[in-house]
Amino acid sequence: MVRSTGSGMGCPDWPTCFGKIVPPTSAEQLPSDYKEFYSAYRHAKNVKFAKYLSLIGLDETADQLLDDESIREEADFNATKTWVEYINRLVGVAVGLLIITLVWKALPLRTTHRRVFLFSVLTLVTVIIQGWFGSIVVSTNLTTWTITIHMFLALVIVAFLIYMLHLVESTSVKASAGTKWLLIICMLLLLVQTFLGTEVRSLIDTLAGTVIPRSRWVEALGLEFVVHRSFSWSVLIVHVILLIRIRKTTGDKIFPLTLIILILGAILTGTGMAYFGVPAFLQPLHLVLATLIFGVQLKLYFRMNTGSDLMFNKA
């Protein structure tokens, strides 16, 4: 929702918003030089981040980050965008508190079920990194590659949580090696499709900053959009094959059928964006469906690979 409403820079600092715990509601509540102040604030943070990039050998990326003057541009205050971003941060805080509670609840299991405790800690660490990297996304003025990393970190958190859910459940499905490999292929295809989607998203983000009207964005996207759209059929076809194979060999219906429904939903929302001028409400829905597909794939994979000594009884 932050991206589809263009609210990513609604709060130019982090973790506060315009230096406040509760953000302002009008520009009159800000100093007259707030643009210059927060531009300098973000640049100072980017200088530090560029040093980290240089340490890992990404000197060219670091130089681009510091040389791109557009990164230092500060947007006019917009109360709606500020509060959309602020609500996003509140949700992030809620997630963080829940993960901290998860670690606390898993603490007694650190000796008897170490993997449960370990992954609760890994999830918390990843959430902290995700929060910090969210500040980098803001400081770099929504540079496209930082948004992509931010999204994939969210998928990592989803993966950790689903694996923990698997560890504390006792449901399993017996599947052949061929079925498992077919599912792995499905997961790889989805990751490729997600990456292609991030390329299209970065182009849309660029178009959003131009004078081109939203209704003409799709025709301006070019080859990346065509590849992303066409590749969705490959994802659907392979998942249909997976559904047929699983139903024949294991009798499991719910998870593979759920995958097909979610994929069809993702295709329909993508089609809706293509033919109706990229409506803002369809962008987050499209991404949510893709994330749900990823989550159900993982859950199905773990169900097919049960054999851990860490399983709890349902009671």
DRENDO-1510 file (C-alpha; in Angstrom, 1 decimal, always signed):
<recs>
REC; n; res; u; v; w
REC; 1; MET; +0.0; +0.0; +0.0 .
REC; 2; VAL; +2.9; +2.3; +0.7 .
REC; 3; ARG; +4.3; +1.7; -2.7 .
REC; 4; SER; +1.0; +1.9; -4.6 .
REC; 5; THR; +0.1; +5.2; -3.0 .
REC; 6; GLY; +3.6; +6.6; -3.5 .
REC; 7; SER; +4.0; +7.1; +0.3 .
REC; 8; GLY; +7.5; +5.6; +0.7 .
REC; 9; MET; +9.0; +9.0; +1.5 .
REC; 10; GLY; +6.1; +10.0; +3.7 .
REC; 11; CYS; +8.5; +10.0; +6.6 .
REC; 12; PRO; +12.1; +11.1; +5.6 .
REC; 13; ASP; +13.7; +9.9; +8.9 .
REC; 14; TRP; +13.6; +6.7; +10.9 .
REC; 15; PRO; +12.5; +5.4; +13.4 .
REC; 16; THR; +10.8; +8.7; +14.1 .
REC; 17; CYS; +8.7; +10.5; +11.5 .
REC; 18; PHE; +9.8; +14.2; +11.0 .
REC; 19; GLY; +11.5; +13.8; +14.3 .
REC; 20; LYS; +8.3; +13.0; +16.1 .
REC; 21; ILE; +6.8; +9.8; +17.6 .
REC; 22; VAL; +3.4; +10.9; +16.2 .
REC; 23; PRO; +3.9; +12.6; +12.8 .
REC; 24; PRO; +2.6; +16.1; +11.9 .
REC; 25; THR; -0.7; +16.6; +10.1 .
REC; 26; SER; +0.2; +19.8; +8.2 .
REC; 27; ALA; +3.3; +21.5; +6.8 .
REC; 28; GLU; +2.8; +24.4; +9.3 .
REC; 29; GLN; +4.0; +22.1; +12.0 .
REC; 30; LEU; +7.4; +21.8; +10.3 .
REC; 31; PRO; +10.2; +24.3; +10.2 .
REC; 32; SER; +10.5; +26.2; +7.0 .
REC; 33; ASP; +13.8; +24.5; +6.0 .
REC; 34; TYR; +12.6; +20.9; +6.6 .
REC; 35; LYS; +13.4; +19.9; +3.1 .
REC; 36; GLU; +17.1; +21.0; +3.3 .
REC; 37; PHE; +17.4; +19.5; +6.8 .
REC; 38; TYR; +16.1; +16.0; +5.9 .
REC; 39; SER; +17.9; +16.0; +2.6 .
REC; 40; ALA; +21.2; +16.5; +4.5 .
REC; 41; TYR; +20.1; +14.0; +7.2 .
REC; 42; ARG; +19.5; +11.3; +4.6 .
REC; 43; HIS; +22.7; +12.1; +2.7 .
REC; 44; ALA; +24.7; +11.7; +5.9 .
REC; 45; LYS; +23.1; +8.2; +6.4 .
REC; 46; ASN; +23.9; +7.3; +2.8 .
REC; 47; VAL; +27.5; +8.2; +3.3 .
REC; 48; LYS; +27.7; +5.7; +6.1 .
REC; 49; PHE; +25.9; +3.1; +4.1 .
REC; 50; ALA; +28.2; +3.7; +1.1 .
REC; 51; LYS; +31.1; +2.8; +3.4 .
REC; 52; TYR; +29.5; -0.6; +4.2 .
REC; 53; LEU; +29.0; -1.2; +0.5 .
REC; 54; SER; +32.6; -0.4; -0.3 .
REC; 55; LEU; +33.8; -2.8; +2.5 .
REC; 56; ILE; +32.0; -5.7; +0.6 .
REC; 57; GLY; +33.4; -4.7; -2.7 .
REC; 58; LEU; +30.4; -2.8; -4.1 .
REC; 59; ASP; +32.4; +0.4; -4.8 .
REC; 60; GLU; +30.5; +1.3; -8.0 .
REC; 61; THR; +27.2; +1.0; -6.3 .
REC; 62; ALA; +28.4; +3.1; -3.4 .
REC; 63; ASP; +29.6; +5.8; -5.8 .
REC; 64; GLN; +26.3; +5.8; -7.7 .
REC; 65; LEU; +24.5; +6.2; -4.4 .
REC; 66; LEU; +26.5; +9.3; -3.5 .
REC; 67; ASP; +26.7; +10.8; -6.9 .
REC; 68; ASP; +23.0; +10.6; -7.8 .
REC; 69; GLU; +21.6; +14.0; -7.0 .
REC; 70; SER; +18.0; +12.8; -7.4 .
REC; 71; ILE; +18.4; +10.8; -4.2 .
REC; 72; ARG; +18.9; +14.0; -2.2 .
REC; 73; GLU; +15.7; +15.5; -3.5 .
REC; 74; GLU; +13.1; +16.0; -0.8 .
REC; 75; ALA; +9.4; +15.8; -1.5 .
REC; 76; ASP; +6.8; +18.3; -0.4 .
REC; 77; PHE; +5.0; +17.3; +2.8 .
REC; 78; ASN; +1.8; +15.3; +2.2 .
REC; 79; ALA; -0.2; +14.4; +5.3 .
REC; 80; THR; -1.9; +11.4; +3.7 .
REC; 81; LYS; +1.4; +9.9; +2.5 .
REC; 82; THR; +3.0; +10.6; +5.8 .
REC; 83; TRP; +0.3; +8.7; +7.7 .
REC; 84; VAL; +0.2; +5.8; +5.3 .
REC; 85; GLU; +3.9; +5.3; +5.9 .
REC; 86; TYR; +3.4; +5.8; +9.6 .
REC; 87; ILE; +0.7; +3.1; +9.8 .
REC; 88; ASN; +3.1; +0.8; +7.9 .
REC; 89; ARG; +5.7; +1.5; +10.6 .
REC; 90; LEU; +3.2; +0.8; +13.4 .
REC; 91; VAL; +2.4; -2.6; +11.8 .
REC; 92; GLY; +6.1; -3.2; +11.7 .
REC; 93; VAL; +6.4; -2.5; +15.4 .
REC; 94; ALA; +3.5; -4.9; +16.1 .
REC; 95; VAL; +5.3; -7.6; +14.1 .
REC; 96; GLY; +8.5; -6.9; +16.1 .
REC; 97; LEU; +6.7; -7.2; +19.4 .
REC; 98; LEU; +5.0; -10.4; +18.4 .
REC; 99; ILE; +8.4; -11.9; +17.3 .
REC; 100; ILE; +9.9; -10.9; +20.6 .
REC; 101; THR; +7.1; -12.7; +22.3 .
REC; 102; LEU; +7.7; -15.7; +20.1 .
REC; 103; VAL; +11.4; -15.8; +21.3 .
REC; 104; TRP; +10.2; -15.5; +24.9 .
REC; 105; LYS; +7.8; -18.4; +24.5 .
REC; 106; ALA; +10.4; -20.5; +22.7 .
REC; 107; LEU; +13.0; -19.8; +25.4 .
REC; 108; PRO; +12.1; -22.9; +27.5 .
REC; 109; LEU; +12.6; -25.1; +24.4 .
REC; 110; ARG; +16.2; -24.1; +23.9 .
REC; 111; THR; +17.5; -27.3; +25.3 .
REC; 112; THR; +14.8; -29.8; +24.3 .
REC; 113; HIS; +13.8; -28.4; +20.9 .
REC; 114; ARG; +16.7; -26.3; +19.9 .
REC; 115; ARG; +15.7; -25.7; +16.3 .
REC; 116; VAL; +12.4; -24.1; +17.4 .
REC; 117; PHE; +14.3; -21.7; +19.6 .
REC; 118; LEU; +17.1; -21.1; +17.0 .
REC; 119; PHE; +14.6; -20.1; +14.3 .
REC; 120; SER; +12.6; -17.8; +16.6 .
REC; 121; VAL; +15.9; -16.0; +17.3 .
REC; 122; LEU; +16.8; -16.0; +13.5 .
REC; 123; THR; +13.4; -14.5; +12.8 .
REC; 124; LEU; +13.9; -11.8; +15.3 .
REC; 125; VAL; +17.3; -10.9; +13.9 .
REC; 126; THR; +15.9; -10.8; +10.4 .
REC; 127; VAL; +13.1; -8.5; +11.5 .
REC; 128; ILE; +15.6; -6.2; +13.1 .
REC; 129; ILE; +17.7; -6.2; +9.9 .
REC; 130; GLN; +14.5; -5.6; +7.9 .
REC; 131; GLY; +13.6; -2.6; +10.1 .
REC; 132; TRP; +17.1; -1.2; +9.7 .
REC; 133; PHE; +17.1; -1.8; +5.9 .
REC; 134; GLY; +13.7; -0.1; +5.7 .
REC; 135; SER; +15.5; +3.0; +6.9 .
REC; 136; ILE; +18.1; +2.6; +4.1 .
REC; 137; VAL; +15.2; +2.4; +1.6 .
REC; 138; VAL; +14.1; +5.8; +2.9 .
REC; 139; SER; +17.5; +7.3; +3.1 .
REC; 140; THR; +18.2; +6.3; -0.5 .
REC; 141; ASN; +14.9; +7.9; -1.7 .
REC; 142; LEU; +13.4; +4.5; -2.7 .
REC; 143; THR; +16.2; +3.3; -4.9 .
REC; 144; THR; +14.7; +0.3; -6.7 .
REC; 145; TRP; +17.3; -2.3; -5.7 .
REC; 146; THR; +16.9; -1.5; -2.0 .
REC; 147; ILE; +13.1; -1.9; -2.4 .
REC; 148; THR; +13.7; -5.3; -4.0 .
REC; 149; ILE; +16.0; -6.5; -1.1 .
REC; 150; HIS; +13.5; -5.2; +1.4 .
REC; 151; MET; +10.8; -7.3; -0.2 .
REC; 152; PHE; +12.9; -10.5; -0.3 .
REC; 153; LEU; +13.9; -10.0; +3.3 .
REC; 154; ALA; +10.1; -10.1; +4.1 .
REC; 155; LEU; +9.9; -13.4; +2.2 .
REC; 156; VAL; +12.7; -14.8; +4.3 .
REC; 157; ILE; +10.8; -13.8; +7.5 .
REC; 158; VAL; +7.7; -15.6; +6.0 .
REC; 159; ALA; +9.8; -18.7; +5.3 .
REC; 160; PHE; +11.2; -18.8; +8.9 .
REC; 161; LEU; +7.8; -18.5; +10.4 .
REC; 162; ILE; +6.3; -21.2; +8.2 .
REC; 163; TYR; +9.2; -23.5; +9.0 .
REC; 164; MET; +8.6; -23.0; +12.7 .
REC; 165; LEU; +4.9; -23.7; +12.2 .
REC; 166; HIS; +6.0; -27.0; +10.5 .
REC; 167; LEU; +8.2; -27.9; +13.5 .
REC; 168; VAL; +5.3; -27.6; +15.9 .
REC; 169; GLU; +2.8; -29.5; +13.8 .
REC; 170; SER; +2.5; -33.2; +13.2 .
REC; 171; THR; +0.8; -33.3; +9.7 .
REC; 172; SER; +2.7; -34.9; +6.8 .
REC; 173; VAL; +2.1; -36.2; +3.3 .
REC; 174; LYS; +4.1; -39.1; +1.8 .
REC; 175; ALA; +5.3; -38.0; -1.6 .
REC; 176; SER; +7.7; -39.4; -4.1 .
REC; 177; ALA; +11.0; -37.8; -4.9 .
REC; 178; GLY; +9.7; -36.9; -8.4 .
REC; 179; THR; +6.8; -35.0; -6.8 .
REC; 180; LYS; +9.1; -33.2; -4.4 .
REC; 181; TRP; +11.4; -32.1; -7.3 .
REC; 182; LEU; +8.4; -30.9; -9.2 .
REC; 183; LEU; +7.4; -28.8; -6.3 .
REC; 184; ILE; +10.9; -27.4; -6.1 .
REC; 185; ILE; +10.7; -26.5; -9.8 .
REC; 186; CYS; +7.4; -24.7; -9.0 .
REC; 187; MET; +9.1; -22.7; -6.2 .
REC; 188; LEU; +12.0; -21.7; -8.4 .
REC; 189; LEU; +9.6; -20.6; -11.2 .
REC; 190; LEU; +7.7; -18.5; -8.7 .
REC; 191; LEU; +11.0; -16.9; -7.5 .
REC; 192; VAL; +11.9; -16.1; -11.1 .
REC; 193; GLN; +8.5; -14.6; -11.7 .
REC; 194; THR; +8.8; -12.6; -8.5 .
REC; 195; PHE; +12.1; -11.2; -9.7 .
REC; 196; LEU; +10.6; -10.3; -13.1 .
REC; 197; GLY; +7.8; -8.6; -11.2 .
REC; 198; THR; +10.3; -6.5; -9.2 .
REC; 199; GLU; +11.8; -5.4; -12.6 .
REC; 200; VAL; +8.3; -4.3; -13.8 .
REC; 201; ARG; +7.6; -2.7; -10.4 .
REC; 202; SER; +10.8; -0.6; -10.7 .
REC; 203; LEU; +9.7; +0.6; -14.1 .
REC; 204; ILE; +6.3; +1.6; -12.7 .
REC; 205; ASP; +8.0; +3.4; -9.9 .
REC; 206; THR; +10.0; +5.4; -12.5 .
REC; 207; LEU; +6.9; +6.1; -14.5 .
REC; 208; ALA; +5.1; +7.3; -11.4 .
REC; 209; GLY; +7.6; +10.2; -11.2 .
REC; 210; THR; +6.9; +11.3; -14.8 .
REC; 211; VAL; +4.1; +13.3; -16.4 .
REC; 212; ILE; +2.9; +10.1; -18.2 .
REC; 213; PRO; -0.7; +9.4; -17.0 .
REC; 214; ARG; -1.3; +6.1; -15.1 .
REC; 215; SER; -3.6; +4.9; -17.9 .
REC; 216; ARG; -0.6; +4.8; -20.3 .
REC; 217; TRP; +1.9; +3.2; -17.9 .
REC; 218; VAL; +1.5; -0.3; -19.3 .
REC; 219; GLU; +2.2; +0.6; -22.9 .
REC; 220; ALA; +5.3; +2.4; -21.7 .
REC; 221; LEU; +6.7; -0.6; -19.8 .
REC; 222; GLY; +8.1; -2.5; -22.8 .
REC; 223; LEU; +9.7; -6.0; -22.9 .
REC; 224; GLU; +10.0; -6.5; -19.1 .
REC; 225; PHE; +6.3; -6.4; -18.7 .
REC; 226; VAL; +5.7; -8.8; -21.7 .
REC; 227; VAL; +8.1; -11.4; -20.3 .
REC; 228; HIS; +6.6; -11.1; -16.8 .
REC; 229; ARG; +3.1; -11.5; -18.2 .
REC; 230; SER; +3.9; -14.4; -20.5 .
REC; 231; PHE; +6.0; -16.2; -17.8 .
REC; 232; SER; +2.9; -16.4; -15.6 .
REC; 233; TRP; +1.4; -19.1; -17.9 .
REC; 234; SER; +4.5; -21.3; -17.3 .
REC; 235; VAL; +4.0; -20.9; -13.6 .
REC; 236; LEU; +0.3; -21.8; -13.9 .
REC; 237; ILE; +0.8; -24.8; -16.2 .
REC; 238; VAL; +3.6; -26.4; -14.0 .
REC; 239; HIS; +1.4; -25.9; -10.9 .
REC; 240; VAL; -1.5; -27.6; -12.6 .
REC; 241; ILE; +0.8; -30.6; -13.4 .
REC; 242; LEU; +1.8; -30.6; -9.7 .
REC; 243; LEU; -1.8; -30.5; -8.6 .
REC; 244; ILE; -2.7; -33.6; -10.8 .
REC; 245; ARG; +0.4; -35.5; -9.6 .
REC; 246; ILE; -0.2; -34.8; -5.9 .
REC; 247; ARG; -3.9; -35.7; -6.1 .
REC; 248; LYS; -3.0; -39.0; -7.8 .
REC; 249; THR; -0.1; -40.0; -5.6 .
REC; 250; THR; -0.9; -38.6; -2.2 .
REC; 251; GLY; -4.6; -37.7; -2.2 .
REC; 252; ASP; -3.7; -34.3; -0.7 .
REC; 253; LYS; -6.2; -31.8; -2.3 .
REC; 254; ILE; -6.3; -28.6; -0.1 .
REC; 255; PHE; -2.8; -27.2; -0.5 .
REC; 256; PRO; -2.3; -27.8; -4.2 .
REC; 257; LEU; -5.8; -26.6; -5.0 .
REC; 258; THR; -5.1; -23.5; -2.9 .
REC; 259; LEU; -2.0; -22.9; -4.9 .
REC; 260; ILE; -4.0; -22.9; -8.2 .
REC; 261; ILE; -6.6; -20.5; -6.8 .
REC; 262; LEU; -4.0; -18.1; -5.6 .
REC; 263; ILE; -2.1; -18.2; -8.9 .
REC; 264; LEU; -5.3; -17.6; -10.8 .
REC; 265; GLY; -5.9; -14.6; -8.5 .
REC; 266; ALA; -2.4; -13.3; -9.1 .
REC; 267; ILE; -2.9; -13.6; -12.9 .
REC; 268; LEU; -6.3; -11.9; -12.7 .
REC; 269; THR; -5.0; -9.0; -10.6 .
REC; 270; GLY; -2.0; -8.7; -13.1 .
REC; 271; THR; -4.5; -8.7; -16.0 .
REC; 272; GLY; -6.6; -6.0; -14.2 .
REC; 273; MET; -3.5; -3.8; -13.9 .
REC; 274; ALA; -2.7; -4.3; -17.5 .
REC; 275; TYR; -6.1; -3.5; -18.9 .
REC; 276; PHE; -7.4; -0.9; -16.4 .
REC; 277; GLY; -4.4; +1.5; -16.1 .
REC; 278; VAL; -2.6; -0.1; -13.1 .
REC; 279; PRO; -5.3; +0.7; -10.4 .
REC; 280; ALA; -3.6; +1.5; -7.2 .
REC; 281; PHE; -5.6; -1.0; -5.1 .
REC; 282; LEU; -4.6; -3.9; -7.3 .
REC; 283; GLN; -0.8; -3.4; -6.8 .
REC; 284; PRO; -0.7; -4.5; -3.1 .
REC; 285; LEU; -3.3; -7.2; -3.7 .
REC; 286; HIS; -1.1; -8.7; -6.5 .
REC; 287; LEU; +1.9; -8.7; -4.2 .
REC; 288; VAL; +0.0; -10.2; -1.3 .
REC; 289; LEU; -1.2; -13.1; -3.5 .
REC; 290; ALA; +2.3; -13.7; -4.7 .
REC; 291; THR; +3.5; -13.9; -1.1 .
REC; 292; LEU; +0.7; -16.3; -0.2 .
REC; 293; ILE; +1.7; -18.5; -3.1 .
REC; 294; PHE; +5.2; -18.6; -1.7 .
REC; 295; GLY; +4.0; -19.4; +1.8 .
REC; 296; VAL; +1.7; -22.2; +0.7 .
REC; 297; GLN; +4.5; -23.7; -1.5 .
REC; 298; LEU; +6.8; -23.8; +1.5 .
REC; 299; LYS; +4.1; -25.3; +3.8 .
REC; 300; LEU; +3.5; -28.0; +1.2 .
REC; 301; TYR; +7.2; -28.7; +0.8 .
REC; 302; PHE; +7.7; -29.1; +4.5 .
REC; 303; ARG; +4.6; -31.4; +4.7 .
REC; 304; MET; +6.3; -33.6; +2.1 .
REC; 305; ASN; +9.6; -33.6; +4.1 .
REC; 306; THR; +8.5; -34.4; +7.6 .
REC; 307; GLY; +10.9; -36.5; +9.5 .
REC; 308; SER; +12.2; -34.2; +12.2 .
REC; 309; ASP; +12.7; -35.3; +15.8 .
REC; 310; LEU; +11.4; -31.8; +16.7 .
REC; 311; MET; +7.8; -32.5; +16.0 .
REC; 312; PHE; +5.3; -31.9; +18.8 .
REC; 313; ASN; +2.1; -33.7; +19.4 .
REC; 314; LYS; -1.0; -31.7; +18.4 .
REC; 315; ALA; -2.1; -31.9; +22.0 .
</recs>
